[in-house]
């Protein structure tokens, strides 16, 4: 089977890992990028998990090695440097990496021994070291070995200046930037945490995009919860922000990992394949064959039977069942 990776869009620092960097002027004064799918990693087929944000990217290979590329001025390449890399560079020499997540300029990663590591920018304590000192090589968070061993049911995410990890027991831990209460600690404002704080409940998967302060989590009982900024109605029936998890409706059949949230929208697919999107509809992203300036509301079902979905700032993409 073809497991090559392809990239398209803005490519400021070659975070899309093209072997010979391709930079084409884009419309609207956007930085250089590519406007059609272009093969990444020179056609290599052994990358099993690839992520990128606006400035850098990363990839985990099947042999357990972890690679970074793009902007590295905060040490996010993880190779004890603060330079940019236009081609993938290996993080250390270890081959026991298991999962990873990217923030705005930091990385969190798990190893197969259940340990948790972080590096990069640390303005808000997002590296979990009980300080705000940036690191240019992987630094272990605590001494625990229970940080998880299942990519499908134990989520981990980095957002702007925050980190979120579900451990092997289903405990959700959050630390770093807490703007709009995004750490779920029932405390908003300018408070930040430089070491992991537990969010009550038993959790599975997490979602948000790299810059989102709306956090979405699925509990082990199949319920879906939100917290953080609520500027577009993505947390229905709540004020401008929620600093602790708020349940989405009463359903207990949200599908594992098939949900997402952004600063404009939130959505999910249930176990019957029904897709729901709520929040802003300024670009028609609620899938209702219209646009509107006012925030949407829950139960905006998109017709069809769906397999998976993802949200960007102001768009929704989804795959249908065959």
Rosetta blueprint (number, residue, H / E / L):
1 X L
2 X L
3 X L
4 X L
5 X L
6 X E
7 X E
8 X E
9 X E
10 X E
11 X L
12 X L
13 X L
14 X L
15 X L
16 X L
17 X L
18 X L
19 X L
20 X L
21 X L
22 X L
23 X L
24 X E
25 X L
26 X L
27 X H
28 X H
29 X H
30 X L
31 X L
32 X L
33 X E
34 X E
35 X E
36 X E
37 X E
38 X E
39 X E
40 X L
41 X H
42 X H
43 X H
44 X L
45 X L
46 X L
47 X E
48 X E
49 X E
50 X E
51 X E
52 X E
53 X L
54 X L
55 X L
56 X E
57 X E
58 X E
59 X E
60 X E
61 X E
62 X L
63 X L
64 X L
65 X L
66 X E
67 X E
68 X E
69 X E
70 X E
71 X L
72 X L
73 X L
74 X L
75 X L
76 X L
77 X L
78 X L
79 X E
80 X L
81 X L
82 X L
83 X L
84 X L
85 X E
86 X E
87 X E
88 X E
89 X E
90 X E
91 X L
92 X L
93 X L
94 X L
95 X L
96 X L
97 X E
98 X E
99 X E
100 X E
101 X E
102 X E
103 X L
104 X L
105 X L
106 X E
107 X E
108 X E
109 X E
110 X E
111 X E
112 X L
113 X L
114 X L
115 X L
116 X E
117 X E
118 X E
119 X E
120 X E
121 X L
122 X L
123 X L
124 X L
125 X L
126 X L
127 X L
128 X L
129 X L
130 X L
131 X L
132 X L
133 X L
134 X L
135 X E
136 X E
137 X E
138 X E
139 X E
140 X E
141 X L
142 X L
143 X L
144 X L
145 X L
146 X L
147 X L
148 X L
149 X L
150 X L
151 X L
152 X L
153 X L
154 X L
155 X L
156 X E
157 X E
158 X E
159 X L
160 X L
161 X L
162 X E
163 X E
164 X E
165 X E
166 X E
167 X L
168 X L
169 X L
170 X L
171 X L
172 X E
173 X E
174 X E
175 X E
176 X E
177 X E
178 X L
179 X H
180 X H
181 X H
182 X L
183 X L
184 X L
185 X L
186 X L
187 X L
188 X L
189 X L
190 X L
191 X L
192 X E
193 X E
194 X E
195 X E
196 X E
197 X E
198 X E
199 X E
200 X L
201 X L
202 X L
203 X E
204 X E
205 X E
206 X E
207 X E
208 X L
209 X L
210 X L
211 X L
212 X L
213 X L
214 X E
215 X E
216 X E
217 X E
218 X E
219 X E
220 X L
221 X L
222 X L
223 X L
224 X E
225 X E
226 X E
227 X E
228 X E
229 X E
230 X L
231 X L
232 X L
233 X L
234 X L
235 X L
236 X L
237 X L
238 X L
239 X L
240 X L
241 X E
242 X E
243 X E
244 X E
245 X E
246 X E
247 X E
248 X L
249 X L
250 X L
251 X L
252 X L
253 X L
254 X E
255 X E
256 X E
257 X E
258 X E
259 X E
260 X E
261 X E
262 X L
263 X L
264 X L
265 X E
266 X E
267 X E
268 X E
269 X E
270 X E
271 X L
272 X L
273 X L
274 X L
275 X E
276 X E
277 X E
278 X E
279 X E
280 X L
281 X E
282 X L
283 X L
284 X L
285 X L
286 X L
287 X L
288 X L
289 X L
290 X L
291 X L
292 X E
293 X L
294 X L
295 X L
296 X L
297 X L
298 X L
299 X L
300 X L
301 X E
302 X E
303 X L
304 X L
305 X L
306 X E
307 X E
308 X E
309 X E
310 X E
311 X E
312 X L
313 X L
314 X L
315 X L
316 X E
317 X E
318 X E
319 X E
320 X E
321 X L
322 X L
